[in-house]
Amino acid sequence: MGEGDPDLHMLNLVVQDMEESLTFYRLLGVAVPEADDVVGGHAQVRMPSGFSLEIDTASSTRLWHAAMRSDPAPVNVVVGFSLPTREAVDERYEKMTDAGYTGRQRPFDAFWGARYAIVSDPDGNDVGLMSPMDESRRVWPPQESPG
């Protein structure tokens, strides 16, 4: 694998009922936060391997996923790949959309401090492209991503 290759690092589950989903994964044995500790409809669970399971409500997901605001088709999962730089997110998004794949969220500076974009794979699964997070670029409260 080369230095600029994408690294599978995250899976976002878009859930209907956050509390019920947390209960399910807790019963499974995953160390998920208590419902009272979930802020803004988003829970992050760092797995022992370093992989990140992200659990989001639909309203939370709409903040960072413009296509979900305009396309009524439900999104249940976003497979997340990390890229080494902010520029790499823009370059990979352009490469994928130039090749004919559907761009679902054009690259933008996300409120959590990363550069982020989404493309669809051939089966319509959303695939997130994310740069490393930069604490100096975090903003709160979150604003919707550009459409």
N, C-alpha and C positions, 0 to 999 in steps of 0.2 A: 504494500500500500504506500502510495506517495504522500508527501507532506501536505498537499492540498486536497487530498481525497476526503469525501464526506465520511463522517463517523456517526453511526446510529447511536444516539444517546438519549432519546426520549420518546415516550408514547403518551399522547394526550387522549384521554377518554372523555367524550362529551356525554354527560349523564343528565337524566331527567330529574332525579331526586338525589341530591348530594348526601343527605344523611343516610338514606338506604344504601347507597353505593359504598359509603365509608363503612357501614355495618357489615356489608358483604365481604369487603377486602380485609377487614379486621378479623372476621370469622375465618377467612382463608389463612390467616397468619401473617398478613402484611402489616407492618407498623405504620398505620395511617393515623393522622391527627384526629382528635376529637372534633365533632361538628362545631363546637363553640370556638375552636381555634382556627377555623377556616375563614379567611378574609376575602370578601369580594367574589365568592363563588369559585374559588380556586384552591386546590390542595396539592402540594408537591410531596411526593414520597420518594426519597432517595433509597434505592435498593443497595444491598451489600456490595454488589458488583460496581456500583457507581452509576448504573442506569437510572434514569428518572422516570417514574410513573407520575403523570400529571393528570389530575381529575378536575374537570371544569364543568360548570353548568352551561347551558346554552347561552344565557345572557352574558356570562363571563367570556365565552368564546367569541361572541359577536364583537367584543372590544378589539380583538386582534385579528379577526378573520373577516375581511370586507365581503367576500363572496357569500358568506353565510348570512349576511344582512340582506343581500339582494336575491339570493337563490333559495327558494323554499325547500329544496331537497335537504333532508337531514344529513348532518355530519355526525358520525359516531366516533371517529378516530382520526388523529393526525399523527403520522409517523414523522419523528423529528430527527434531522441530521444536522450535526454541527459542522461548520466550515471554519477555516483558520482565521479569516479576517472579514471585516465589514464589506470590503470590496469584493471578496469571493462570493458573498451572497448575491450581490448585484450581477456579477459575471455569470454565476451558475444559473440564476433565474433567466437571464437573457439567453444563455445557451439552450436551456430547456424549452423556452417559449419559441425561440427561433427554429427549433427542431419540430415545432408543431404541437407541443404539449400545452395544455391549458394552464394559464396563469390564474390562480384563484385569489392571491393577495400579492400585489406588486411589492417590491422591497420598500421597507420603511424603517425609521428609527423607533423601535418599540419602547413603551413606557418602562419596561423592566431593564433597559439599558443595552439591548442587543439590536443588531440589524436583522430583520426577519422578512421572509417571503414564503409563499405557498404555491406549489404547482400540483397538478393532478397527474397520477400515473395512468397508464392505459386503461385500467379498470375503474378509474374515477376515485381512487383513494387519494386523500390529501396528504401531501408530503411537505413538511416544513423545512426550511433552510435557515439556519441561525448562526450568527457570528458569536464569538465570545461576548459575555456581558461586560459592560463597562459601567462601574458604579457611578461615575461622574455624569453619565447620560440617563440615569433613572429619573423619571418624573412621576409625581403623584399629585392629584388623582389621575388615574389613567384616562386617556382620550382615545376615541375610536381611531382605528387605523384608516389611512386614506382609501377611498373606494377605487 
